[in-house]
Every structure is written in C-alpha cells, then in structure tokens.
Amino acid sequence: MQVIFESRDPEGAQMRDLAVNRARFVMRRLSWLVPRAKVQLSDVNGPRGGIDKRCQLELKTDGIGTVVITALGRDWRSALDSALGRAAQLVMRNWRRRQARDQHRPGHLRTGIHA
C-alpha cells in the first residue's frame, strides 16, 4: 500500500514516519482493497491550543471509490488513530455489504465470477 503524507506544520511534519507506519499497520489486512492512502495533518487554529489538530485521511479503494475521513483531536496521534479506526471500519463495512449483495445475486457462482 502506498502512503502519501502531507503537513505544512513543522510539528506535524515530525509525525511523518509515525503516520505512515500507523496507516500501514492499521490497513495491513485491507491493503488489497486500499492500494493508496493520503494522510494530511494540520493545526486548525495555530498555537492557541485546544482540540485543534486535524487528520484527514483519503483512501483510494477498489470497489467503493475514494473515501475521505477527517478527525480532530488534542494531538495528532489521537486524531490520526481516530481517523484510521473509522476508515478501517468503513472499508470493512462496505466490503461486507458488497459480499452480501453479491451472494444474493441470481446466477452468482461461488468462484467469484458473476453471470
């Protein structure tokens, strides 16, 4: 899985290796469905503090198209983990729905070839 990282904030840029490794770890079992992920970290309101660290995760998926998830947190790690958790749930839920729909389709063969 290819992971692209972006951050204009100097502190966010220091999170590059962690963000890429976390994205690969969380999506390791779904990498066949998600060939590319883009992680963007930004500070919403600058040095004022508060819940202002934003992680935007954009997944290019096979089957459901592009998925964008945004999470806010007190720090980038919590925002990143929240976005990755929601992304994994979303991809799995959509994959299961597709599997269930395909199984109930008339003429469906168990080999995965559709009539």
Biopython code that builds the backbone (N, CA, C, O; Angstrom):
import numpy as np
from Bio.PDB.StructureBuilder import StructureBuilder

atoms = [
    (1, "MET", "N", (0.846, -1.172, 0.000)),
    (1, "MET", "CA", (0.000, 0.000, 0.000)),
    (1, "MET", "C", (0.888, 1.231, 0.000)),
    (1, "MET", "O", (1.827, 1.341, 0.789)),
    (2, "GLN", "N", (0.579, 2.143, -0.888)),
    (2, "GLN", "CA", (1.318, 3.397, -0.960)),
    (2, "GLN", "C", (0.674, 4.400, -0.001)),
    (2, "GLN", "O", (-0.542, 4.590, -0.020)),
    (3, "VAL", "N", (1.493, 5.038, 0.836)),
    (3, "VAL", "CA", (1.003, 6.051, 1.768)),
    (3, "VAL", "C", (1.693, 7.366, 1.450)),
    (3, "VAL", "O", (2.922, 7.448, 1.430)),
    (4, "ILE", "N", (0.895, 8.391, 1.204)),
    (4, "ILE", "CA", (1.405, 9.734, 0.940)),
    (4, "ILE", "C", (1.123, 10.578, 2.172)),
    (4, "ILE", "O", (0.017, 10.545, 2.712)),
    (5, "PHE", "N", (2.119, 11.335, 2.617)),
    (5, "PHE", "CA", (1.989, 12.149, 3.820)),
    (5, "PHE", "C", (2.155, 13.613, 3.460)),
    (5, "PHE", "O", (3.029, 13.970, 2.670)),
    (6, "GLU", "N", (1.303, 14.473, 4.046)),
    (6, "GLU", "CA", (1.402, 15.920, 3.850)),
    (6, "GLU", "C", (1.150, 16.640, 5.171)),
    (6, "GLU", "O", (0.239, 16.289, 5.921)),
    (7, "SER", "N", (1.972, 17.652, 5.441)),
    (7, "SER", "CA", (1.731, 18.534, 6.576)),
    (7, "SER", "C", (2.535, 19.810, 6.361)),
    (7, "SER", "O", (3.725, 19.760, 6.047)),
    (8, "ARG", "N", (1.883, 20.941, 6.532)),
    (8, "ARG", "CA", (2.572, 22.229, 6.414)),
    (8, "ARG", "C", (3.132, 22.676, 7.754)),
    (8, "ARG", "O", (4.007, 23.539, 7.818)),
    (9, "ASP", "N", (2.626, 22.088, 8.809)),
    (9, "ASP", "CA", (3.065, 22.442, 10.161)),
    (9, "ASP", "C", (4.380, 21.724, 10.471)),
    (9, "ASP", "O", (4.485, 20.520, 10.236)),
    (10, "PRO", "N", (5.379, 22.432, 10.990)),
    (10, "PRO", "CA", (6.657, 21.787, 11.301)),
    (10, "PRO", "C", (6.530, 20.653, 12.325)),
    (10, "PRO", "O", (7.210, 19.635, 12.199)),
    (11, "GLU", "N", (5.677, 20.815, 13.324)),
    (11, "GLU", "CA", (5.472, 19.747, 14.310)),
    (11, "GLU", "C", (4.761, 18.555, 13.667)),
    (11, "GLU", "O", (5.061, 17.402, 13.976)),
    (12, "GLY", "N", (3.834, 18.842, 12.789)),
    (12, "GLY", "CA", (3.129, 17.776, 12.086)),
    (12, "GLY", "C", (4.061, 17.006, 11.169)),
    (12, "GLY", "O", (3.924, 15.792, 11.018)),
    (13, "ALA", "N", (5.007, 17.701, 10.556)),
    (13, "ALA", "CA", (5.961, 17.042, 9.656)),
    (13, "ALA", "C", (6.833, 16.041, 10.406)),
    (13, "ALA", "O", (7.298, 15.063, 9.820)),
    (14, "GLN", "N", (7.057, 16.279, 11.696)),
    (14, "GLN", "CA", (7.843, 15.352, 12.508)),
    (14, "GLN", "C", (7.089, 14.033, 12.728)),
    (14, "GLN", "O", (7.691, 13.031, 13.114)),
    (15, "MET", "N", (5.808, 14.034, 12.489)),
    (15, "MET", "CA", (4.968, 12.843, 12.667)),
    (15, "MET", "C", (4.960, 11.959, 11.418)),
    (15, "MET", "O", (4.270, 10.939, 11.396)),
    (16, "ARG", "N", (5.696, 12.322, 10.405)),
    (16, "ARG", "CA", (5.662, 11.619, 9.117)),
    (16, "ARG", "C", (5.857, 10.105, 9.256)),
    (16, "ARG", "O", (5.006, 9.331, 8.818)),
    (17, "ASP", "N", (6.955, 9.687, 9.854)),
    (17, "ASP", "CA", (7.236, 8.248, 9.961)),
    (17, "ASP", "C", (6.169, 7.520, 10.772)),
    (17, "ASP", "O", (5.726, 6.433, 10.402)),
    (18, "LEU", "N", (5.762, 8.134, 11.882)),
    (18, "LEU", "CA", (4.724, 7.521, 12.715)),
    (18, "LEU", "C", (3.420, 7.382, 11.933)),
    (18, "LEU", "O", (2.784, 6.329, 11.966)),
    (19, "ALA", "N", (3.021, 8.440, 11.231)),
    (19, "ALA", "CA", (1.752, 8.421, 10.495)),
    (19, "ALA", "C", (1.773, 7.370, 9.388)),
    (19, "ALA", "O", (0.798, 6.642, 9.205)),
    (20, "VAL", "N", (2.865, 7.290, 8.658)),
    (20, "VAL", "CA", (2.964, 6.307, 7.575)),
    (20, "VAL", "C", (2.942, 4.887, 8.142)),
    (20, "VAL", "O", (2.244, 4.017, 7.620)),
    (21, "ASN", "N", (3.707, 4.654, 9.210)),
    (21, "ASN", "CA", (3.740, 3.319, 9.825)),
    (21, "ASN", "C", (2.391, 2.929, 10.417)),
    (21, "ASN", "O", (1.963, 1.783, 10.275)),
    (22, "ARG", "N", (1.715, 3.866, 11.081)),
    (22, "ARG", "CA", (0.392, 3.582, 11.655)),
    (22, "ARG", "C", (-0.615, 3.261, 10.551)),
    (22, "ARG", "O", (-1.408, 2.329, 10.685)),
    (23, "ALA", "N", (-0.585, 4.029, 9.464)),
    (23, "ALA", "CA", (-1.520, 3.786, 8.357)),
    (23, "ALA", "C", (-1.289, 2.392, 7.771)),
    (23, "ALA", "O", (-2.246, 1.661, 7.515)),
    (24, "ARG", "N", (-0.051, 2.028, 7.563)),
    (24, "ARG", "CA", (0.247, 0.697, 7.023)),
    (24, "ARG", "C", (-0.158, -0.404, 8.001)),
    (24, "ARG", "O", (-0.663, -1.449, 7.590)),
    (25, "PHE", "N", (0.064, -0.169, 9.293)),
    (25, "PHE", "CA", (-0.276, -1.173, 10.292)),
    (25, "PHE", "C", (-1.783, -1.394, 10.372)),
    (25, "PHE", "O", (-2.247, -2.534, 10.359)),
    (26, "VAL", "N", (-2.540, -0.314, 10.454)),
    (26, "VAL", "CA", (-3.994, -0.423, 10.595)),
    (26, "VAL", "C", (-4.625, -1.024, 9.342)),
    (26, "VAL", "O", (-5.575, -1.801, 9.439)),
    (27, "MET", "N", (-4.108, -0.673, 8.177)),
    (27, "MET", "CA", (-4.696, -1.133, 6.920)),
    (27, "MET", "C", (-4.034, -2.404, 6.372)),
    (27, "MET", "O", (-4.319, -2.805, 5.244)),
    (28, "ARG", "N", (-3.163, -3.038, 7.149)),
    (28, "ARG", "CA", (-2.397, -4.180, 6.635)),
    (28, "ARG", "C", (-3.291, -5.302, 6.108)),
    (28, "ARG", "O", (-2.960, -5.915, 5.093)),
    (29, "ARG", "N", (-4.387, -5.579, 6.751)),
    (29, "ARG", "CA", (-5.277, -6.653, 6.293)),
    (29, "ARG", "C", (-6.218, -6.195, 5.193)),
    (29, "ARG", "O", (-6.860, -7.015, 4.535)),
    (30, "LEU", "N", (-6.300, -4.885, 4.993)),
    (30, "LEU", "CA", (-7.184, -4.343, 3.964)),
    (30, "LEU", "C", (-6.401, -3.775, 2.790)),
    (30, "LEU", "O", (-6.983, -3.141, 1.909)),
    (31, "SER", "N", (-5.099, -3.990, 2.765)),
    (31, "SER", "CA", (-4.262, -3.362, 1.735)),
    (31, "SER", "C", (-4.643, -3.817, 0.322)),
    (31, "SER", "O", (-4.387, -3.095, -0.642)),
    (32, "TRP", "N", (-5.240, -4.981, 0.187)),
    (32, "TRP", "CA", (-5.682, -5.437, -1.123)),
    (32, "TRP", "C", (-6.907, -4.662, -1.605)),
    (32, "TRP", "O", (-7.200, -4.647, -2.801)),
    (33, "LEU", "N", (-7.630, -4.012, -0.672)),
    (33, "LEU", "CA", (-8.769, -3.164, -1.023)),
    (33, "LEU", "C", (-8.383, -1.700, -1.126)),
    (33, "LEU", "O", (-9.059, -0.920, -1.797)),
    (34, "VAL", "N", (-7.292, -1.322, -0.457)),
    (34, "VAL", "CA", (-6.873, 0.078, -0.384)),
    (34, "VAL", "C", (-5.439, 0.187, -0.902)),
    (34, "VAL", "O", (-4.495, 0.068, -0.120)),
    (35, "PRO", "N", (-5.260, 0.411, -2.203)),
    (35, "PRO", "CA", (-3.907, 0.490, -2.729)),
    (35, "PRO", "C", (-3.177, 1.782, -2.388)),
    (35, "PRO", "O", (-1.947, 1.823, -2.418)),
    (36, "ARG", "N", (-3.932, 2.857, -2.059)),
    (36, "ARG", "CA", (-3.276, 4.135, -1.792)),
    (36, "ARG", "C", (-3.996, 4.899, -0.688)),
    (36, "ARG", "O", (-5.225, 4.944, -0.648)),
    (37, "ALA", "N", (-3.219, 5.495, 0.203)),
    (37, "ALA", "CA", (-3.763, 6.315, 1.281)),
    (37, "ALA", "C", (-2.991, 7.628, 1.339)),
    (37, "ALA", "O", (-1.784, 7.666, 1.100)),
    (38, "LYS", "N", (-3.696, 8.685, 1.656)),
    (38, "LYS", "CA", (-3.077, 10.002, 1.805)),
    (38, "LYS", "C", (-3.419, 10.521, 3.193)),
    (38, "LYS", "O", (-4.592, 10.612, 3.555)),
    (39, "VAL", "N", (-2.394, 10.861, 3.970)),
    (39, "VAL", "CA", (-2.576, 11.359, 5.333)),
    (39, "VAL", "C", (-2.169, 12.828, 5.357)),
    (39, "VAL", "O", (-1.050, 13.171, 4.975)),
    (40, "GLN", "N", (-3.076, 13.696, 5.807)),
    (40, "GLN", "CA", (-2.782, 15.119, 5.925)),
    (40, "GLN", "C", (-2.980, 15.532, 7.374)),
    (40, "GLN", "O", (-4.041, 15.299, 7.952)),
    (41, "LEU", "N", (-1.961, 16.145, 7.961)),
    (41, "LEU", "CA", (-2.053, 16.658, 9.322)),
    (41, "LEU", "C", (-1.997, 18.177, 9.271)),
    (41, "LEU", "O", (-1.166, 18.753, 8.570)),
    (42, "SER", "N", (-2.893, 18.824, 10.026)),
    (42, "SER", "CA", (-2.898, 20.287, 10.069)),
    (42, "SER", "C", (-3.348, 20.759, 11.440)),
    (42, "SER", "O", (-4.041, 20.052, 12.170)),
    (43, "ASP", "N", (-2.937, 21.969, 11.764)),
    (43, "ASP", "CA", (-3.310, 22.613, 13.015)),
    (43, "ASP", "C", (-4.376, 23.641, 12.674)),
    (43, "ASP", "O", (-4.099, 24.622, 11.984)),
    (44, "VAL", "N", (-5.590, 23.423, 13.153)),
    (44, "VAL", "CA", (-6.735, 24.229, 12.748)),
    (44, "VAL", "C", (-6.614, 25.682, 13.188)),
    (44, "VAL", "O", (-6.820, 26.583, 12.374)),
    (45, "ASN", "N", (-6.286, 25.935, 14.451)),
    (45, "ASN", "CA", (-6.262, 27.325, 14.914)),
    (45, "ASN", "C", (-4.899, 27.778, 15.440)),
    (45, "ASN", "O", (-4.827, 28.682, 16.272)),
    (46, "GLY", "N", (-3.846, 27.171, 14.973)),
    (46, "GLY", "CA", (-2.500, 27.629, 15.318)),
    (46, "GLY", "C", (-2.117, 27.341, 16.754)),
    (46, "GLY", "O", (-2.559, 26.345, 17.326)),
    (47, "PRO", "N", (-1.292, 28.207, 17.349)),
    (47, "PRO", "CA", (-0.733, 27.941, 18.677)),
    (47, "PRO", "C", (-1.691, 28.186, 19.850)),
    (47, "PRO", "O", (-1.266, 28.104, 21.002)),
    (48, "ARG", "N", (-2.952, 28.478, 19.593)),
    (48, "ARG", "CA", (-3.878, 28.776, 20.692)),
    (48, "ARG", "C", (-4.243, 27.558, 21.525)),
    (48, "ARG", "O", (-4.731, 27.709, 22.644)),
    (49, "GLY", "N", (-4.021, 26.367, 21.014)),
    (49, "GLY", "CA", (-4.313, 25.156, 21.784)),
    (49, "GLY", "C", (-5.732, 24.675, 21.600)),
    (49, "GLY", "O", (-6.459, 25.145, 20.726)),
    (50, "GLY", "N", (-6.117, 23.724, 22.446)),
    (50, "GLY", "CA", (-7.458, 23.153, 22.369)),
    (50, "GLY", "C", (-7.499, 21.955, 21.438)),
    (50, "GLY", "O", (-6.464, 21.445, 21.008)),
    (51, "ILE", "N", (-8.700, 21.519, 21.138)),
    (51, "ILE", "CA", (-8.888, 20.382, 20.238)),
    (51, "ILE", "C", (-8.818, 20.941, 18.821)),
    (51, "ILE", "O", (-9.831, 21.293, 18.217)),
    (52, "ASP", "N", (-7.595, 21.009, 18.313)),
    (52, "ASP", "CA", (-7.414, 21.681, 17.034)),
    (52, "ASP", "C", (-6.479, 20.961, 16.071)),
    (52, "ASP", "O", (-6.155, 21.498, 15.012)),
    (53, "LYS", "N", (-6.052, 19.783, 16.413)),
    (53, "LYS", "CA", (-5.206, 19.015, 15.499)),
    (53, "LYS", "C", (-6.117, 18.193, 14.596)),
    (53, "LYS", "O", (-6.967, 17.441, 15.073)),
    (54, "ARG", "N", (-5.931, 18.344, 13.291)),
    (54, "ARG", "CA", (-6.819, 17.679, 12.338)),
    (54, "ARG", "C", (-6.032, 16.672, 11.512)),
    (54, "ARG", "O", (-4.929, 16.951, 11.041)),
    (55, "CYS", "N", (-6.622, 15.507, 11.350)),
    (55, "CYS", "CA", (-6.065, 14.476, 10.480)),
    (55, "CYS", "C", (-7.107, 14.171, 9.415)),
    (55, "CYS", "O", (-8.234, 13.783, 9.724)),
    (56, "GLN", "N", (-6.723, 14.350, 8.174)),
    (56, "GLN", "CA", (-7.606, 13.990, 7.067)),
    (56, "GLN", "C", (-6.983, 12.817, 6.349)),
    (56, "GLN", "O", (-5.823, 12.866, 5.941)),
    (57, "LEU", "N", (-7.755, 11.774, 6.200)),
    (57, "LEU", "CA", (-7.299, 10.541, 5.587)),
    (57, "LEU", "C", (-8.113, 10.317, 4.318)),
    (57, "LEU", "O", (-9.342, 10.254, 4.361)),
    (58, "GLU", "N", (-7.420, 10.196, 3.195)),
    (58, "GLU", "CA", (-8.080, 9.960, 1.912)),
    (58, "GLU", "C", (-7.620, 8.602, 1.390)),
    (58, "GLU", "O", (-6.433, 8.384, 1.146)),
    (59, "LEU", "N", (-8.573, 7.702, 1.226)),
    (59, "LEU", "CA", (-8.269, 6.352, 0.766)),
    (59, "LEU", "C", (-8.788, 6.146, -0.643)),
    (59, "LEU", "O", (-9.955, 6.413, -0.928)),
    (60, "LYS", "N", (-7.928, 5.677, -1.513)),
    (60, "LYS", "CA", (-8.343, 5.265, -2.857)),
    (60, "LYS", "C", (-8.608, 3.774, -2.756)),
    (60, "LYS", "O", (-7.684, 2.989, -2.545)),
    (61, "THR", "N", (-9.854, 3.384, -2.904)),
    (61, "THR", "CA", (-10.218, 1.980, -2.699)),
    (61, "THR", "C", (-10.664, 1.335, -3.997)),
    (61, "THR", "O", (-11.118, 2.003, -4.927)),
    (62, "ASP", "N", (-10.526, 0.030, -4.035)),
    (62, "ASP", "CA", (-11.061, -0.755, -5.139)),
    (62, "ASP", "C", (-12.500, -1.105, -4.763)),
    (62, "ASP", "O", (-12.739, -1.798, -3.774)),
    (63, "GLY", "N", (-13.422, -0.638, -5.532)),
    (63, "GLY", "CA", (-14.816, -1.007, -5.295)),
    (63, "GLY", "C", (-15.699, 0.134, -4.843)),
    (63, "GLY", "O", (-16.775, 0.324, -5.410)),
    (64, "ILE", "N", (-15.284, 0.915, -3.833)),
    (64, "ILE", "CA", (-16.168, 1.970, -3.335)),
    (64, "ILE", "C", (-15.655, 3.362, -3.678)),
    (64, "ILE", "O", (-16.274, 4.353, -3.290)),
    (65, "GLY", "N", (-14.557, 3.458, -4.384)),
    (65, "GLY", "CA", (-14.044, 4.754, -4.809)),
    (65, "GLY", "C", (-13.180, 5.414, -3.746)),
    (65, "GLY", "O", (-12.516, 4.737, -2.961)),
    (66, "THR", "N", (-13.195, 6.732, -3.729)),
    (66, "THR", "CA", (-12.390, 7.498, -2.786)),
    (66, "THR", "C", (-13.186, 7.750, -1.514)),
    (66, "THR", "O", (-14.347, 8.156, -1.564)),
    (67, "VAL", "N", (-12.551, 7.505, -0.378)),
    (67, "VAL", "CA", (-13.164, 7.713, 0.929)),
    (67, "VAL", "C", (-12.331, 8.756, 1.668)),
    (67, "VAL", "O", (-11.108, 8.634, 1.746)),
    (68, "VAL", "N", (-12.989, 9.780, 2.210)),
    (68, "VAL", "CA", (-12.289, 10.817, 2.968)),
    (68, "VAL", "C", (-12.840, 10.840, 4.381)),
    (68, "VAL", "O", (-14.047, 10.962, 4.590)),
    (69, "ILE", "N", (-11.936, 10.721, 5.354)),
    (69, "ILE", "CA", (-12.314, 10.738, 6.764)),
    (69, "ILE", "C", (-11.493, 11.823, 7.445)),
    (69, "ILE", "O", (-10.282, 11.914, 7.242)),
    (70, "THR", "N", (-12.158, 12.646, 8.254)),
    (70, "THR", "CA", (-11.484, 13.707, 8.990)),
    (70, "THR", "C", (-11.744, 13.519, 10.471)),
    (70, "THR", "O", (-12.866, 13.221, 10.882)),
    (71, "ALA", "N", (-10.701, 13.695, 11.273)),
    (71, "ALA", "CA", (-10.841, 13.583, 12.726)),
    (71, "ALA", "C", (-10.075, 14.721, 13.386)),
    (71, "ALA", "O", (-9.028, 15.151, 12.902)),
    (72, "LEU", "N", (-10.618, 15.198, 14.500)),
    (72, "LEU", "CA", (-9.968, 16.235, 15.304)),
    (72, "LEU", "C", (-9.547, 15.649, 16.638)),
    (72, "LEU", "O", (-10.187, 14.733, 17.153)),
    (73, "GLY", "N", (-8.466, 16.180, 17.195)),
    (73, "GLY", "CA", (-8.001, 15.709, 18.489)),
    (73, "GLY", "C", (-7.116, 16.743, 19.161)),
    (73, "GLY", "O", (-6.740, 17.744, 18.551)),
    (74, "ARG", "N", (-6.786, 16.493, 20.425)),
    (74, "ARG", "CA", (-5.883, 17.394, 21.155)),
    (74, "ARG", "C", (-4.465, 17.304, 20.625)),
    (74, "ARG", "O", (-3.699, 18.265, 20.701)),
    (75, "ASP", "N", (-4.115, 16.121, 20.078)),
    (75, "ASP", "CA", (-2.792, 15.942, 19.477)),
    (75, "ASP", "C", (-2.956, 15.152, 18.184)),
    (75, "ASP", "O", (-4.008, 14.562, 17.936)),
    (76, "TRP", "N", (-1.909, 15.146, 17.364)),
    (76, "TRP", "CA", (-2.001, 14.483, 16.070)),
    (76, "TRP", "C", (-2.137, 12.980, 16.195)),
    (76, "TRP", "O", (-2.798, 12.350, 15.370)),
    (77, "ARG", "N", (-1.534, 12.403, 17.195)),
    (77, "ARG", "CA", (-1.612, 10.945, 17.362)),
    (77, "ARG", "C", (-3.051, 10.500, 17.588)),
    (77, "ARG", "O", (-3.506, 9.532, 16.978)),
    (78, "SER", "N", (-3.771, 11.202, 18.464)),
    (78, "SER", "CA", (-5.158, 10.804, 18.715)),
    (78, "SER", "C", (-6.041, 11.068, 17.497)),
    (78, "SER", "O", (-6.941, 10.279, 17.206)),
    (79, "ALA", "N", (-5.798, 12.155, 16.789)),
    (79, "ALA", "CA", (-6.564, 12.444, 15.580)),
    (79, "ALA", "C", (-6.275, 11.394, 14.505)),
    (79, "ALA", "O", (-7.186, 10.933, 13.818)),
    (80, "LEU", "N", (-5.012, 11.024, 14.365)),
    (80, "LEU", "CA", (-4.611, 10.006, 13.389)),
    (80, "LEU", "C", (-5.243, 8.658, 13.711)),
    (80, "LEU", "O", (-5.809, 8.010, 12.830)),
    (81, "ASP", "N", (-5.149, 8.233, 14.971)),
    (81, "ASP", "CA", (-5.715, 6.937, 15.356)),
    (81, "ASP", "C", (-7.230, 6.906, 15.183)),
    (81, "ASP", "O", (-7.790, 5.889, 14.773)),
    (82, "SER", "N", (-7.885, 8.008, 15.491)),
    (82, "SER", "CA", (-9.334, 8.077, 15.327)),
    (82, "SER", "C", (-9.723, 7.961, 13.853)),
    (82, "SER", "O", (-10.638, 7.215, 13.505)),
    (83, "ALA", "N", (-9.031, 8.696, 12.997)),
    (83, "ALA", "CA", (-9.331, 8.649, 11.562)),
    (83, "ALA", "C", (-9.051, 7.260, 10.989)),
    (83, "ALA", "O", (-9.844, 6.751, 10.197)),
    (84, "LEU", "N", (-7.943, 6.647, 11.376)),
    (84, "LEU", "CA", (-7.603, 5.318, 10.875)),
    (84, "LEU", "C", (-8.609, 4.260, 11.341)),
    (84, "LEU", "O", (-8.983, 3.379, 10.568)),
    (85, "GLY", "N", (-9.041, 4.345, 12.585)),
    (85, "GLY", "CA", (-10.030, 3.404, 13.099)),
    (85, "GLY", "C", (-11.349, 3.498, 12.352)),
    (85, "GLY", "O", (-11.935, 2.484, 11.975)),
    (86, "ARG", "N", (-11.808, 4.719, 12.143)),
    (86, "ARG", "CA", (-13.062, 4.917, 11.409)),
    (86, "ARG", "C", (-12.932, 4.472, 9.959)),
    (86, "ARG", "O", (-13.873, 3.920, 9.389)),
    (87, "ALA", "N", (-11.768, 4.711, 9.361)),
    (87, "ALA", "CA", (-11.543, 4.317, 7.970)),
    (87, "ALA", "C", (-11.587, 2.799, 7.828)),
    (87, "ALA", "O", (-12.222, 2.279, 6.910)),
    (88, "ALA", "N", (-10.919, 2.090, 8.727)),
    (88, "ALA", "CA", (-10.908, 0.626, 8.664)),
    (88, "ALA", "C", (-12.321, 0.075, 8.819)),
    (88, "ALA", "O", (-12.705, -0.851, 8.105)),
    (89, "GLN", "N", (-13.093, 0.632, 9.739)),
    (89, "GLN", "CA", (-14.478, 0.187, 9.921)),
    (89, "GLN", "C", (-15.310, 0.430, 8.666)),
    (89, "GLN", "O", (-16.089, -0.429, 8.253)),
    (90, "LEU", "N", (-15.140, 1.596, 8.070)),
    (90, "LEU", "CA", (-15.907, 1.948, 6.876)),
    (90, "LEU", "C", (-15.587, 1.027, 5.701)),
    (90, "LEU", "O", (-16.492, 0.548, 5.019)),
    (91, "VAL", "N", (-14.306, 0.783, 5.469)),
    (91, "VAL", "CA", (-13.905, -0.091, 4.362)),
    (91, "VAL", "C", (-14.438, -1.506, 4.587)),
    (91, "VAL", "O", (-14.969, -2.123, 3.663)),
    (92, "MET", "N", (-14.301, -2.020, 5.807)),
    (92, "MET", "CA", (-14.800, -3.374, 6.096)),
    (92, "MET", "C", (-16.316, -3.459, 5.948)),
    (92, "MET", "O", (-16.831, -4.424, 5.384)),
    (93, "ARG", "N", (-17.027, -2.460, 6.446)),
    (93, "ARG", "CA", (-18.492, -2.461, 6.351)),
    (93, "ARG", "C", (-18.939, -2.474, 4.889)),
    (93, "ARG", "O", (-19.840, -3.226, 4.516)),
    (94, "ASN", "N", (-18.311, -1.649, 4.076)),
    (94, "ASN", "CA", (-18.679, -1.608, 2.659)),
    (94, "ASN", "C", (-18.304, -2.888, 1.934)),
    (94, "ASN", "O", (-19.043, -3.341, 1.059)),
    (95, "TRP", "N", (-17.161, -3.483, 2.287)),
    (95, "TRP", "CA", (-16.767, -4.748, 1.678)),
    (95, "TRP", "C", (-17.756, -5.859, 2.036)),
    (95, "TRP", "O", (-18.138, -6.658, 1.182)),
    (96, "ARG", "N", (-18.166, -5.902, 3.308)),
    (96, "ARG", "CA", (-19.152, -6.917, 3.739)),
    (96, "ARG", "C", (-20.484, -6.730, 3.039)),
    (96, "ARG", "O", (-21.121, -7.706, 2.640)),
    (97, "ARG", "N", (-20.909, -5.488, 2.886)),
    (97, "ARG", "CA", (-22.166, -5.224, 2.172)),
    (97, "ARG", "C", (-22.080, -5.718, 0.737)),
    (97, "ARG", "O", (-23.023, -6.321, 0.224)),
    (98, "ARG", "N", (-20.960, -5.466, 0.096)),
    (98, "ARG", "CA", (-20.769, -5.917, -1.276)),
    (98, "ARG", "C", (-20.783, -7.436, -1.368)),
    (98, "ARG", "O", (-21.362, -8.003, -2.295)),
    (99, "GLN", "N", (-20.145, -8.093, -0.405)),
    (99, "GLN", "CA", (-20.126, -9.551, -0.392)),
    (99, "GLN", "C", (-21.537, -10.106, -0.210)),
    (99, "GLN", "O", (-21.933, -11.047, -0.898)),
    (100, "ALA", "N", (-22.284, -9.526, 0.711)),
    (100, "ALA", "CA", (-23.652, -9.993, 0.966)),
    (100, "ALA", "C", (-24.531, -9.764, -0.256)),
    (100, "ALA", "O", (-25.337, -10.623, -0.613)),
    (101, "ARG", "N", (-24.382, -8.626, -0.889)),
    (101, "ARG", "CA", (-25.167, -8.321, -2.083)),
    (101, "ARG", "C", (-24.825, -9.290, -3.209)),
    (101, "ARG", "O", (-25.720, -9.769, -3.905)),
    (102, "ASP", "N", (-23.532, -9.585, -3.397)),
    (102, "ASP", "CA", (-23.111, -10.497, -4.455)),
    (102, "ASP", "C", (-23.586, -11.927, -4.203)),
    (102, "ASP", "O", (-23.891, -12.648, -5.154)),
    (103, "GLN", "N", (-23.654, -12.344, -2.952)),
    (103, "GLN", "CA", (-24.107, -13.697, -2.636)),
    (103, "GLN", "C", (-25.587, -13.884, -2.930)),
    (103, "GLN", "O", (-26.027, -14.991, -3.239)),
    (104, "HIS", "N", (-26.349, -12.810, -2.837)),
    (104, "HIS", "CA", (-27.792, -12.908, -3.058)),
    (104, "HIS", "C", (-28.180, -12.616, -4.502)),
    (104, "HIS", "O", (-29.359, -12.672, -4.850)),
    (105, "ARG", "N", (-27.220, -12.310, -5.326)),
    (105, "ARG", "CA", (-27.488, -12.010, -6.724)),
    (105, "ARG", "C", (-27.796, -13.306, -7.475)),
    (105, "ARG", "O", (-27.058, -14.282, -7.340)),
    (106, "PRO", "N", (-28.868, -13.332, -8.259)),
    (106, "PRO", "CA", (-29.186, -14.535, -9.035)),
    (106, "PRO", "C", (-28.062, -14.857, -10.022)),
    (106, "PRO", "O", (-27.511, -13.962, -10.663)),
    (107, "GLY", "N", (-27.732, -16.137, -10.135)),
    (107, "GLY", "CA", (-26.705, -16.568, -11.064)),
    (107, "GLY", "C", (-25.293, -16.428, -10.524)),
    (107, "GLY", "O", (-24.320, -16.618, -11.254)),
    (108, "HIS", "N", (-25.182, -16.098, -9.257)),
    (108, "HIS", "CA", (-23.860, -15.948, -8.641)),
    (108, "HIS", "C", (-23.187, -17.308, -8.485)),
    (108, "HIS", "O", (-23.787, -18.254, -7.977)),
    (109, "LEU", "N", (-21.967, -17.391, -8.915)),
    (109, "LEU", "CA", (-21.200, -18.615, -8.745)),
    (109, "LEU", "C", (-20.221, -18.421, -7.600)),
    (109, "LEU", "O", (-19.685, -17.327, -7.427)),
    (110, "ARG", "N", (-19.984, -19.435, -6.838)),
    (110, "ARG", "CA", (-19.091, -19.331, -5.695)),
    (110, "ARG", "C", (-17.634, -19.108, -6.069)),
    (110, "ARG", "O", (-16.808, -18.841, -5.195)),
    (111, "THR", "N", (-17.309, -19.209, -7.330)),
    (111, "THR", "CA", (-15.930, -18.997, -7.776)),
    (111, "THR", "C", (-15.602, -17.523, -7.857)),
    (111, "THR", "O", (-14.445, -17.164, -8.079)),
    (112, "GLY", "N", (-16.591, -16.658, -7.683)),
    (112, "GLY", "CA", (-16.352, -15.228, -7.746)),
    (112, "GLY", "C", (-16.635, -14.642, -9.124)),
    (112, "GLY", "O", (-16.474, -13.438, -9.328)),
    (113, "ILE", "N", (-17.051, -15.474, -10.066)),
    (113, "ILE", "CA", (-17.374, -15.000, -11.402)),
    (113, "ILE", "C", (-18.879, -14.772, -11.445)),
    (113, "ILE", "O", (-19.663, -15.646, -11.073)),
    (114, "HIS", "N", (-19.268, -13.592, -11.900)),
    (114, "HIS", "CA", (-20.690, -13.235, -11.912)),
    (114, "HIS", "C", (-21.260, -13.415, -13.302)),
    (114, "HIS", "O", (-20.610, -13.120, -14.305)),
    (115, "ALA", "N", (-22.485, -13.905, -13.342)),
    (115, "ALA", "CA", (-23.164, -14.120, -14.623)),
    (115, "ALA", "C", (-23.732, -12.817, -15.129)),
    (115, "ALA", "O", (-24.345, -12.785, -16.197)),
]
sb = StructureBuilder()
sb.init_structure("model")
sb.init_model(0)
sb.init_chain("A")
sb.init_seg("    ")
for serial, (resi, resn, name, xyz) in enumerate(atoms, 1):
    if name == "N":
        sb.init_residue(resn, " ", resi, " ")
    sb.init_atom(name, np.array(xyz, "f"), 0.0, 1.0, " ", f" {name:<3s}", serial, name[0])
structure = sb.get_structure()
